[in-house]
Amino acid sequence: MTVNFDNAATTFPKPPEVRLAVEKALVRYGSSGRGSHPIAARGSELIYSARETIAQFFEAQPENVIFTANCTHALNLAIQGITKQGGHVIISNLEHNSVARPVYALAKAGKIRYSIADAAESDSATLEHFARLIRPDTKAIICTIASNVTGQILPYRQIGRLCQEKNICFIADGAQACGILPISLKSDFINILCTAGHKGLYGITGTGLFISDGKFSIPPLLQGGSGSLSALPEMPDFLPDALEAGTLNVIGAASLKAGVNFVRKKGVENLYRTESALCEQLCRRFSRMPDVIVYRKPDVNYVPIVSFNLKHQKADQTAEALAQKGFCLRAGLHCAPLAHYAMHTAETHEGTVRFAPSVFSDMTNTNRLADAVSALL
């Protein structure tokens, strides 16, 4: 039996509702905004319905919900858009490469400057690290809501309030938080939320979201067909059309609508509590194994992710040994080298092994995993 504990990369399996939505989309919906005939009209209706569902879930306006290919696409759209005229941005030392690389590329090209704030064990210290890096030319704070390596939750609401006070844009990476934490653009003072559709929202791969509160104007990253104002040589200047060049992923949008409805039905708080219980059980089992290093600290809040290593083994060796026993966990740097440099795991173990359950995980297999790790010691 193969057990998936790599849900921080992509949730697997998908809910039956999502699979049914994809099957329906394949035989019913055409290209949204590409004609007035019934097949295209059904596609347009589905896209708008999906926008409404997603907007309600994150407390946004439907027209400000932009469908993207993935979270990386959404983050590039936000980062390159907000820094079009240059300036300074702040990121955290826990960022995924989908934030770190575009920021680095813009800085290397001489277009922007950036600073890195250290995530501390206390929220107040983390907030202070961000606050003291703000400069007169700071355009944005771009940071993850929760680390994809350790699951550490940053004080995102306080960071958002700080950005509001300073009139700078808060771009939040919600890839590991959306569907697990109750994220709201309004309550959390988020100007632009970027997230994956295929993780905690249970959509299919190839889906992502850029959701704006409309305060900061973002120019298009791509130019092309929009299905509206086609006679003009430039992209439309209104959302969502301005930021959605090319044929939309109608099948992906159908999966996202179904996935968000699945999460709403289960309840974000229930999902967090259920998955966190599995993480806590694994940590309890590991606490009785002196040769297992768990990268969690007592006073830090986490989403349901546990990173660990065996003291005398590289991360990929551990993951490979567990894969041979039927357990799927991701090892390495998790596309987030900044976090591993901060933890010193890049040097000691070439990363970590990451346990990431989903709503379809259970306690029996979590205990079986702990037994398998114990057998490796």
Buried (B, 14 or more C-beta within 10 A) or exposed (E): EEBBBBBBBBBBEBBEBBBEBBEBBEEBBBBBBBBEEEEBBBBBEBBBBBBBBBBEBBBBBBBBBBBBBBBBBBBBBBBBBBBEEEBBBBBBBBBBBBBBBBBBBBBEEEBBBBBBBEBBEEBEEBBBBBBEBBEEEBBBBBBBBBBBBBBBBBBBBBBBBBBBEBEBBBBBBBBBBBBBBBBBBEEBBBBBBBBBBBBBBBBBBBBBBBBBBBEBEBEBBEEEBBBBEEEEEEBBEEBBBBBBBEBBBBBBBBBBBBBBBBBEEBEBEEBBEBBBBBBBBBBEBBEEBEBBBBBBEEEBEBBBBBBBBBEEBBBBBBBEBBEEBEBBBBBBBBBBBBBBEBBEBBEBBBBBBBBBBBBBBEEEBBBBBBEBBBEBE
